[in-house]
């Protein structure tokens, strides 16, 4: 599949300038109504400036796996960097709230921005795990509450698609080309653009989405459809029949005749003719026309009529003619049928041509597959054996068909320096209170062993020093770890009024590179598709004891009669 590098209009300025969110619909009004009703209630009670700390995290890894790829941070930072209500937006909020709401509240909305908000986050593209904060957001409670819904919107889908893409990459293997083909099946234009961007982060090589290429600098790729093939009726429709050689030294005046000559040669070859008889001439006309238009990027869809009897021999005749003129042909795409069998038959045919006509590298031409592929299909193809080099994946990737949502939440963990906890009869929904620091501990072999959360003022874990890591909620689950490397996970991406340095937002390629690198250093048993080993998430002993102290303090005591 031919891939072109799209132009990045922002260039190097992406590092220093913070434009608004990619989608202009991401405004302060892209929020749930209850964020505004709470903001008013905070303001009415005089609590709107109380200093609050919220954690954004998720409770369970998606797709039955044991890891998640974090994405969406850049869009969140671009959102708060430009957070400001317009007069039109304030007017709409006024219309939406009860008429009893006081005018002073709308003056308050006009004056707020995120200059006093602090955002600490795991770097985008990181491999992350349940319960560990992906982002910690601090600021005046009314303002931070207004950020909850848009932040969740910008992180949930982004992380889900990036994880889905990473899982497809893991099954396909490092050597295969993965192309995102989901534009026409995605949930609207924003779903499509987001899917293209975050699939790239998760390990895909290119997208068919031209606008995503323009916006994000993602390589774009594609060939032609069945409609192009079936639009031709005969060779008579080909008007311009000449083609200049690749090096410009000569012109073939009758390229159509050269292709027909090669097709007859293939038919008369004892080792090749048995697989086909009379090929479809309208298909041949389409292939020749496409080759004349794109001689350096010729990749043909060969399953419109019959792959073995028509598509492959027609393609090979055109490919051999292009080879005579010095062009290197890209390959074929299969969009239906038994992909494993057809790819192996195509490879046999290519190898036979390479041997018989001494065409170097002809047998190594790219074979791309599409046709509603998904993670399970890739796994099945690997088990069957195949000769596919690239996969175009659309519907199941961009719609995240295997799981509808990641389920990130945004929970208050501290207000005015007082830790808060959310309780539930479902232990998985109990929050971990207070402002925390989070670390990843690595073992002797370089693999991450455990993520541990500590209170903000606790001393950090040290390399070579034994530390007790405890499950936040199950007393018996605990383990000692002697880390060989300690990585602090949360970094400052928006310092508010502190004036401290903030992390630069990386380029999309750098985020993708981080994702790939992090996945490579994960222990294989955490990564496998079936029955992966759960990755350990823990808290320090001091934080464990505080969680349970606060839990008992806040939980009502029943009385038996």
Beta strands, then each sheet from edge to edge (+ up, - down):
strand 1: 3-4
strand 2: 51-57
strand 3: 68-69
strand 4: 118-121
strand 5: 127-128
strand 6: 135-140
strand 7: 177-180
strand 8: 206-207
strand 9: 220-221
strand 10: 243-244
strand 11: 251-252
strand 12: 299-301
strand 13: 331-334
strand 14: 366-369
strand 15: 390-393
strand 16: 409-415
strand 17: 418-419
strand 18: 436-442
strand 19: 448-455
strand 20: 466-470
strand 21: 478-482
strand 22: 485-488
strand 23: 491-494
strand 24: 536-539
sheet 1: 1+ 9-
sheet 2: 17+ 16- 2+ 6- 4+ 23-
sheet 3: 3+ 5-
sheet 4: 8+ 7+ 15+ 14+ 13+ 12+
sheet 5: 10+ 11-
sheet 6: 22+ 18- 19+ 24+
sheet 7: 20+ 21-
end
